[in-house]
């Protein structure tokens, strides 16, 4: 293998595939990145056996070949050299790669490419195309609510349920304390009605990578049920741009488990409906959270209905035995009864960060019943977030 590639393009490719590199594996090759030539391009690939990412970069290829190199060393080397052309040449005898850039020259030892696992592609699968902006929004509004991937006792909660029904897609995630549900209309009907559970980390990678892609090219999605995998294909922005790449394929194993009946978690009615300015609510929560750190992030909410002369209010209280206490007031439109309830401040801050409407509505019934958050104007069928209350600290 002998080729030349721009430093910024190789750096971009390494940053895309690098998150899939296994950090803890008994197989040394999983700590490496595959470099191979493919139809006049350089292909980078990495996998941890649960998710695999392949990226194709424009390069001047003189000789074909393939090898795997240590991910960390290669990435740090490329990030340290000037933004100029990098020449790579594989030395078969020593199973290493000679790299030259400006006045820098190094040799990095690798592992034979034949030891690298095969990463499937979306070729031949029936796919569904979604706009990149839609993909990022629906993932970002749901994936954060999934349980930590290290929680092996509840595998279904570490993933996001994706339900395809005709031209409708529903995503749902929960960690047992909160639930996010996002419904959207697909640009075209799904090839088949089905439900799968996708690891939240895999979807977060899709969201991250799609932000680097051509906004006018759809993200292609295909479910390979026979292999229990889901595949995503994303197109690059073009050759002329800094950090350009041609294409990225991401393949992820699906979670084989039963997802909870999330519809049963969403309250069907409420006694108090509170409409709050999203930005003002965020500011008040950030201040309140400073004093809630020592109390499991608990913030007390007092919903106060308005009168003929005074607007309604939401009063936020947080207390720290060591740091002090805080009281913040936010004007609100309150319909129904007054109420006291406690929520985890971090959970609220995270959901408000993915709501892009000027106002948010909170629906409540009792202090020991979940609160339902929705963007005002988006419609209940679009985005619903449920948070379990914390114990009142009287």
Steps between C-alpha positions, in 0.01 A plus 500: 500500500632839401293818495484873580227681690445845651563515874164666578310234306675212675451668837127536431471135398680383811273710722194343336603135540700543822200478735438142386846382605486252787668638812484174694542183298701182514543527121782748426374561146181660639718781635612570144350683204488326163654693211428355156472623144159473335431612144759778506404617849630440851264307724527527880310259722471427872281270707445380856287208370181681607530800267719539193574820308653524153602827334617556141744788432631651182868413444762462228544122497808361327498142635216305661532331835364473855631504856380586850679758715465591871212749516634725773854530365384560142242759603744691721768493230266635233372766739854615577638553148439808281193537279684377191507187286576172679671218309431147623688193386449152638811290566383140473822348634470678836117530495526874555413826329743778417339843539648824370359852541709813441814445709353217708554132430392204714450125477201347679477125551167337428307172487410310184167613355386137470455492878255794495130400529280540195265802532174460301377779274152613397550381142204294379274586795166678457562842647305803617633852440466769769624862494812540721343787698198282583726211602698717743192660654303183568806318635608789722151528650491134602839328538608696810216344702631144456674322785880490518649242265681343797166401655509137388213401730248684279626472140177627340527829690847570356342523157245702306185334374443582131152413376437527126131507405427604143606863468540548877808449713491495879812510714483434875761473776484472878734437789222428747491857635414687180356423158545672164266427208542660158258441213561623149363463147741328261568647154403158361337190648724243665564186291338299781335554837727386782653599835865477599707612799812692396782565750479866604876543456472390137226754429701774670787418263262525204387841626860618541615378158192626315590852614812475283310372195350664194172650627341442158579127491271267696619272776420149376374254761457126453408226748662163435271288716672175406827626645334694785670818376409852391705687242534872430664660197593871494648702213780756535495866407739477203863506398555873511437548871736469792472164670305358205393138477297303247282278712456347847334167579404414857374154591373415847379185671140519618398425857307176526267576791145611579446874533259622773150613405586869496141608428401371843755736659357818344222651719169525315372808685612790719356752744755779449640628171792744522645686202849644559750695293765243405803729531388649833429151633849385397668793676305442821582130494872556447513730802289262710720205402804670657341452842345159423824310447519384861135393502497252210426789260153546654322826426164582658234649272205701621247566225295808590188585293460863399226746586330792330791725596797264527642248250549139598842390621728205540719535809816288505669424832824313561699455819851388585599441861851624421458752218175677586164527327331658201155619401419589137170616355386461139177649364269238354151448363342258748172324430354293784602444860815605678751223568828417670724243337873418489708406195860416420652823370744323267219311330312825442804684365569216258148491358476879468825498301331296223178703490527772236166674550475832692263347755467165673196354676505297821199280577464373859236344723654412839835532673554124476400468133723557196527837330457522123698752296416597142612778266221754456381498141663171404194286574475205740577254219841659439702499823402388849732477800398348830698543825430315822477732804736489796391488862394837636754638747289681757 
